[in-house]
């Protein structure tokens, strides 16, 4: 697999902080033409606003300089459909990006524009905006990103590919997020018990899955809904909650049956949330009851494999099998209460972490599966 330098935001899976992480991809880099100087990875993360019970999309265009040399005097312009009413991304997301002082950005008449003094080879630029949705919206085409730059031999320009997006599921939803989850995944969580307003869908980490995320990041279902996953995130490092839910249809004989298997499976799923591992000295796994299920429950701490990045934080993970529908469920809950970067990630924050873990436990207690028994398929 080719390895390329991408920037990473940690628990949110935004992949756009200028702390560098290596991501693997099974995808070949492609642009609008074989000689393209830029490779674009656009993602759109549905962001649910509890108070208004509406979705917006956090649009994230990750644009890698694939040219053989550095580019200077760059200008990026990204048009959006007027119906989507684009705005700059929320302040808590913008605050996690680190750009040079010469960086500028604005939105004017539905057009986002950004200027950068320089991008070296393999470095990325990030276009980050929020698109607001209204009822009766369906499929739209996001126009190509227009890029102007200067090469040693003179000025140049390029366009990426257009991106079709179908927003109908999000624009036309009526009700709270739990209703959305139960309708689309048949597995509900009531995030309102956390007291937090805005939650967004985040992608599985690219290193763990072997591919870069693309398109709308939401609920992934397979096997007629009997297998799938989704990941919810709230907050920035220092005040972040993350919930990963995975379910898969398997025969009873293939279910996880011992501590070793449970720890191995949950450790792999933890990697879906970032470059993390469970702290072997501060994590324990045991059998217990979760609602009506017999579960393997892992409690302890996750540790970041990137030095001076996100540090560590509390975690709880569990896996259980339901013979009623022949589905194995796994849930990974993580929190980050220290903050990001060398000055914060190694500073203990026990009270904050306890608060965050308590919020996650309240959400976990609302778990409900509406997946029907195998016999009624």
Residue, then its C-alpha position, 0 to 999 in steps of 0.5 A: x500500500x502506498x503511504x501518504x502524509x495527510x493531516x489529522x484531527x484525532x477523535x473527530x475523524x476530520x483528518x484535517x489538523x496540521x498535526x501529521x499522520x500517515x494514512x494508508x489507502x488502497x485507492x490510487x490517487x486520481x485527479x481530473x486528468x492524468x497530469x493533475x497537480x492536485x488530488x481531492x478527497x471531499x467528504x461531507x459529514x452530516x451535523x445534527x442540531x438538536x434544538x432545531x432538529x435539522x441537519x447541516x453538512x460539514x464539507x471538507x475538501x482535502x486537497x493534496x499537492x501531488x505536483x513534483x515541486x512546491x507551488x506558491x501564491x495559491x488561490x482556491x475557489x469552491x462554488x456551492x449550490x445557492x440552495x445550500x447556503x454555505x458558511x464558514x465552518x463552526x469556530x470550534x472546527x476552525x480553531x483546530x486548523x493551523x495555517x500561516x499568517x498569510x492565510x485568508x478565507x471568505x464566502x461571497x455569494x455562495x463562493x468560498x475562496x482561500x489564499x495560501x502563500x505556499x504548498x510544498x510537495x505532498x502537503x495538503x490544503x483544507x477547505x472547511x465549510x458548513x452547508x445548511x439544508x432545508x426541506x425538499x432538497x435532493x441531489x446536487x452536484x458540487x462544482x469542481x474546486x478551482x485552483x490557481x497557483x504559481x510554478x517556477x515557469x509561471x502561473x498555472x490553474x487547475x480544476x478538480x472533479x465535480x462531486x454529486x451528493x444526495x442530501x434527501x435523507x438528511x434534508x427531509x428528516x423530521x424528528x430527533x437524532x435517535x429517530x433518525x438512527x432507528x429509521x436508518x440503522x435500526x439501532x438507536x441512541x438518545x444523545x440528548x441525555x448528554x446535554x450536548x446540542x450538535x453531533x456529527x457523523x464521523x468516518x472510520x479512521x483511514x489507517x484502520x479501514x485501508x481507504x480514505x473516506x469520501x462522499x457523505x459520511x453517515x450510516x453504512x449498512x450491509x446484508x439488508x441492514x443486518x450488518x453495518x456501522x456508524x460513528x458519532x462525534x461531539x466536541x473538540x479535543x479537551x471536550x470531545x466525545x466519540x461513539x462507534x457502533x458496529x453490528x454484523x450478522x454472524x452464526x452463533x458459533x462464530x460469535x466472540x466467546x472468550x476474553x482474548x477474542x473480545x479484547x482483540x476485536x475491541x482493540x481493532x475497532x478502537x483503531x477506527x476512532x484514531x491511531x489509538x490502543x488500549x493501555x494494557x496497564x490500565x484496562x481490564x475486560x470482564x464478562x457482565x450484563x448489558x441490558x438483556x445481553x451477556x457482554x464482554x466489557x472493557x474499561x480503561x484508557x486509550x493511548x495515542x500512538x502519535x507523540x505529543x498529539x492527543x495523549x490519552x483518555x478514558x474508554x469503555x467498549x463492549x461486545x455482545x451477541x444476540x441470538x434473537x437476530x443472530x447479530x453481534x454488536x460492538x460499541x466503543x466509547x472514547x473521550x478526550x479531556x486533556x486537549x491537543x498538542x505538546x502543551x496539553x495532551x500530557x497534562x492530566x484532567x481527571x475531573x474532566x475525563x470523569x465528566x465526559x465518561x459519565x455523559x457517554x455512559x448516559x448515552x450507552x444506557x439508551x441503546x436500543x436495537x430494532x433489528x428483527x429476528x432472523x426468522x422474520x427476514 
